[in-house]
Amino acid sequence: LDDIAYSVTVGENENGAIYLVGRMASGNMTLGGVTIHNAAQDGSTDAFVYRVSHQGVVEWGKSFGGPKSDYAFGIKVDTLGLAYMVGGFRSVNAKFDDFILRPSSSGLRTVSMYFNEQGLWIF
């Protein structure tokens, strides 16, 4: 497995900030001097998101996940400048769940929810 960016989008209301999301299989990944870490470190993937300013400066990067494979496959920025990521994760207790996550302008998770095996959205 490699580190792969699945989606790139340009924000409509944040001075054109660029977001990249995907999966990382390596232990560390660096973009523009910002290094993020894969928590699993055993070949499983973690999801990642990077934010790049319209001038091309990497503002922040975040990775997230657990001991199994996780990935982000899409991101969209609304007219208010709020980013929404979608992807999936595997955990020890669940086969596969989908998630929606909204990172703040500094990359902190502000809202998240996932779709569990019983077909319910969990907030």
C-alpha positions in Angstrom: 0.0 0.0 0.0 1.1 3.5 -0.7 0.2 7.0 0.5 -2.6 8.2 -1.8 -4.6 11.4 -2.1 -8.1 10.5 -3.2 -9.6 13.9 -3.4 -8.5 17.6 -3.7 -10.9 20.5 -3.4 -10.6 24.3 -3.3 -12.6 26.2 -0.8 -15.1 28.8 -2.1 -15.0 31.1 0.9 -11.6 30.7 2.6 -9.4 32.6 0.2 -9.2 29.5 -1.9 -7.7 27.1 0.6 -6.9 23.7 -0.8 -7.7 20.5 1.0 -6.2 17.0 0.2 -7.6 13.8 1.8 -6.7 10.2 1.4 -5.0 7.3 3.1 -1.4 6.8 4.3 0.3 3.4 4.8 3.8 4.7 5.7 4.7 5.5 9.2 5.1 9.2 8.5 4.1 11.5 5.7 5.4 15.0 5.1 3.9 17.7 2.8 5.4 21.2 2.8 7.3 20.6 6.1 4.2 19.4 8.0 4.6 15.7 9.1 1.7 13.5 10.1 2.0 10.0 11.7 0.2 6.7 11.0 -0.9 5.5 14.4 -1.1 1.8 13.4 2.5 1.5 12.1 1.8 -2.1 11.0 0.9 -1.6 7.3 -2.7 -0.6 8.1 -3.7 2.8 6.7 -4.8 5.9 8.5 -7.0 8.7 6.9 -5.4 12.1 6.4 -6.3 15.7 5.6 -4.0 18.5 4.7 -4.9 22.2 4.2 -2.8 24.4 1.9 -3.3 28.1 1.6 -4.0 29.7 -1.8 -0.3 30.8 -1.7 0.8 27.2 -1.6 1.8 27.1 2.1 0.8 23.9 4.0 -1.1 25.3 7.0 -1.7 22.0 8.8 -2.1 18.2 8.3 -4.0 15.7 10.5 -4.1 11.9 10.4 -6.6 9.8 12.2 -7.5 6.1 12.6 -7.1 3.1 14.8 -5.5 -0.3 14.6 -7.2 -1.2 11.4 -7.4 0.4 7.9 -9.0 3.9 7.7 -9.2 6.3 4.8 -10.8 9.5 3.6 -12.0 9.5 0.0 -13.7 12.9 -0.4 -13.9 16.4 0.9 -16.1 19.3 0.1 -16.1 22.9 1.3 -19.4 24.7 1.6 -20.1 28.4 1.0 -19.4 29.2 4.6 -15.9 27.7 4.3 -16.7 24.6 6.4 -15.0 21.5 5.1 -16.7 18.0 5.3 -14.7 14.8 4.8 -16.1 11.4 4.0 -14.4 8.0 4.3 -14.4 4.7 6.0 -12.8 2.9 8.8 -12.4 -0.6 10.2 -12.1 -1.2 13.9 -11.5 -4.3 16.0 -15.3 -4.6 16.7 -16.8 -3.5 13.4 -16.3 -4.8 9.8 -16.8 -1.5 8.0 -18.3 1.9 8.8 -18.6 5.1 6.8 -17.9 8.5 8.4 -18.5 12.2 7.9 -16.1 14.5 9.7 -15.8 18.3 9.8 -12.4 19.6 10.6 -12.1 23.2 11.9 -10.0 25.8 10.2 -7.1 24.7 12.4 -7.7 21.0 11.7 -9.4 20.0 14.9 -12.4 17.7 14.6 -15.5 19.6 15.4 -18.3 17.3 14.2 -18.2 13.6 13.4 -20.6 10.8 12.8 -20.4 7.3 11.4 -22.7 4.7 9.9 -22.6 1.5 11.9 -23.2 -2.1 10.8 -26.8 -1.9 12.0 -27.5 0.9 9.5 -27.6 3.7 12.1 -25.8 7.0 12.1 -23.9 7.5 15.4 -23.0 11.1 16.4 
